[in-house]
Every structure is written in C-alpha cells, then in structure tokens.
Amino acid sequence: MFASMLVLVLTGQRVFAAIGFVASGAVLLLYGTGGVEIPFTAAFKLFNWFPMLTLPLFIYMGYILSESGIAEDLYKMLHVWFGKVSGGLAIGTIMLTVIISAINGLSVAGMAIGATIALPEMLRRGYDKVLITGVVQGGSSLGILVPPSVVMVLYGMIARQPVSQLWLAGIFPGLLMAAMFVIYIWVRAKKNPKLAPRLSDEELAIPLKEKLKLLRAGIIPFLIFFLMTGLFIMGYISLVESSAVGATAATLAAAWKRRLSFNMIHTTARKTLAVSALFLWLILAALAFGAVFDGLGAVRAIESLFITRWDLSPWQVIIMMQISFIIMGMFLDDTAMLVIVAPLYIPLVKILEFDLIWFGVLYTMTCQIAYITPPFGYNLFLMRALAPKEITLPDIYRSIWPFVIMIGLTIALVMAFPQIALWLPQTVRGY
C-alpha cells in the first residue's frame, strides 16, 4: 500500500487522489464490498469533529488581511520604527512575516507579502539580495509554528491531540527561533554595514507625532491576534469560536479601513474555498488510508522491524523520522507529508512513549527545514515565482543555509530539552 501510494504521488497525481485511490483499492481487494465500511467510518469521524470548521475561517481571515492592504500598512510602521537599528528593515521584515503568517496560520501568506512588499523596498535601499531573500523565507516559515498554526490544527485532528496545547507548545520554540534570526541579522549588519545600509537622516527625521500615528497600523493585527488567540488560550472561547472571532474581526477591520468591497469578498471567498476543499480532501484520504493501513497491522510490523530486528533505540527511530520529513519535504508540502506519514509515525511515537504534543512541534519545525532545503524545497520555487527579477535561483539557494542551521539548532534544543515546548501547555492547562 505504501509503495503504491508513493509511486502514484511521484507520477504527479494529486496527493489526496493517490492516497484515496490506494485506500479504496486495498479495502475492496482485501475485504470485498463490505470493506467500504472501514474508510467510511473513518471519514465520518472527521465530519463529526467540530474543529474542522476552524480551517476555512482561519484561511479566510488571512486572505482578508492580505487583500485589504492591512499587511502593507503594518510594514510601513515597522519600516519607520526599526530604521535606526542595524539591519532594521530586515529585522522588521522578520516581524512582519511572522505576524502575517501567524495570523493566517500558513507560511505562504508571509512569503507572498514579504516577497512582494518587503523585498523590493529593501533592494531599493541597497540591502544585500542574498541576505534579504533568506530573511523572507526564514521569517515566513515561522508562521506554521506559532499559533494559530493551520498545520498544527491538521496534526491535532489526525493525532487526536488538543489543538490548544499544540499551539501553546509552539510559542517558545517559535520565539526562540525568531530571536536567533534577529540576532543573526543584527550581528551581520553590525560587522558589515554594506549588507544592510541604515536609512538616511532625512528618512528618519519623522516627527514623533507622525511615528505615533503609524503605530495605529500595528494595532489592528495585534488586536485581531489577541482577540482570537489570547481569549482562546485563556479559556474564554473555544477553538471554533476563536476562528470565528478572528474572521469577523478581520472583516470589520477591512470595513473600518473602507477597503471592504464585493470584489475583495469574492476573491477572498474563492481562494478560501479552493484551499479549504483541498485540505478537506487530504484529511479524508489520510483517515481512510490510515484506517485500512492500521487494520492490516502495518504499525505493529514497522515497530517489530525498527525495534526488534534492527534493534534501534527510541531516539534513533525519532531521528530517522525527522530525516524522512526533510527528504519528503523536498517534493511535497507539509500537509501532504503529514497525511502520508501519519498512519505510520503517530501510532509508533505513542508506542515508544514519546509525547505526541512534543512530536507535533518537532514535526512542524522539521517541515520548516524541508520547505527551504534545495534542490526541490517548496518555498524555494514559490520565492522564485514571487521575487523581483534580479533575485536568481542560485541567490535563493545560497540565502537559506544560515536559517536552516538556526532551525536545526532549535530542533536539537527542543529534542534535548522537551520542556522548551511542553512547559507552557503544562503550566496553562495542567497538561
């Protein structure tokens, strides 16, 4: 089953179609027509799971913020307030991509806004193109780690883990990684000012009154983020309610800015529907495949192979899983990876007695490396499509290695000290 699925994926078929076809074919071949009850029951578990409603609402909210220009206003604010700092615009870009990706829950939003708004501005001011290309890719990759991460919502659905605890577990690793990125940019800009020239005195000579006015651009995103994530983590609203609050707040913000129009709503709705439907098909296919796969005893067979025959320690098995994520990430996005390996890895992690919340954070961070690793990293080609013409593919390849090393270092720290991820959920919710 697993080999057939991989072959179909490599032929260029849609991932959900490949997974669903193998699941359907295997169950009919093994059990006859009565076997359709197995994937059917697994699929209806999904339809009965209310957190599924969060996906379209989070995605809609991110597109509204992007289409209404609120993200562009936020960058202007960061541009002015960080202009005096060495590498200030690059540091502001890290913050911009993290905020937008976090509000959207996907790395693609931060990547798109960083490449189309921040990159041209920094190039115009003489910033090194290799440095700033890595900044946009590194910053946007953080969006899948900090709440409200859609990737963690999907992981929570498939692993049957509380999404609130996954979100809480991603906060400290995400902040640690962002701090590493900022320190790296500041040190490089300090050692070689030509890489990141400071703004001219004329540009910085903005009255304090004007600077305070610009701060209003940051109020809306932070208010939306607090209403949505803060109230949920504090226990005042549920996960589904938090996504509804975020979507409503984003729509009201666009209306308050007088940018809400029928065309914008129409564009946002079409994009939201396309992405939401794709996620739904993927999860349905994954649950059906997992039900049949596990029913055959595949997980027990793999456990026997790794632990009994190969005599691997639990930590060696975890490291093998991490390496496989990086290899698959060269060809697939994070969602496709998750639905392919979930039937294999999640039960095995449980058998090895590792914490599934902790493993979810490790999986998400390894996805960040997979996204930006040559030769076929998903974000590398997305950046090439979005970036200005003067940024070439070799520039993009060279730009990401410092950020890959910093992400790898964070993964090693979280593996060595699991409490970096687990302390906050244990403290807040008694997990």
FENCOR-V831148 format. One line per field, one symbol per residue. ss: DSSP state (2 for helix, 1 for strand, 0 for the rest). psi: psi as a letter, one per 40 degrees, with the letter a starting at -180 (. if undefined). burial: + if it has 24 or more other C-alpha atoms within 12 Angstrom, else -. Layout:
ss = ???
psi = ???
burial = ???
This chain:
ss = 02222222220000222222222222222220222222222222222002222222222222222220022222222222200000022222222222222222002222222222222222220000222222222222222200000222222222200022222222222222222222222222222022200000222200022222220222222222222222222000002222222222222222220000022222222222222222222222222222222220022222222222200002222222222222222000022222222222222222200002222222222222222000000222222222000000222222202222222222222222002222222222200
psi = dddddddddeeeiiddddddddddddddddeadeeedddddddedddehdededdddddddddddddeeddddddddddddedeihfdddddddddddddddddeiddddddddddddddddddeeihdddddddddddddedediighdddddddddefihdddddddedddddddddddddddddddddgdddgiiiidddeghiddddddddddedddddddddddddddeediiddddddddddddddddddefehiddddddddddddddddddddddddddddddddddefddddddddddddefiidddddddddddddddeediidddddddeddddddddddefihddddddddddddddddfhiefhdddddddddiidehidddddddeddddddddddddddddgdeddeddddddef.
burial = ++--++--+----++++++++++++++--------+-+++-++--+----+++++++++++++++++++++++++++++++++++++++++++++++++++++++++++++++++++++++++-++++++++++++++++++++++++++++++++++++++++++++++++++++++++++++++-++-----+++++--------------+--++-+++-+++++++-++----+++++++++++++++++-----+---++--++-++--++--+++++++++++++++++---++-++--+----------++--++-+++++++++++++++++++++++++++-+--++++++++++++++++++++-+++++++++-+++--+-+-+++++++++++++++++--++--++++++++------
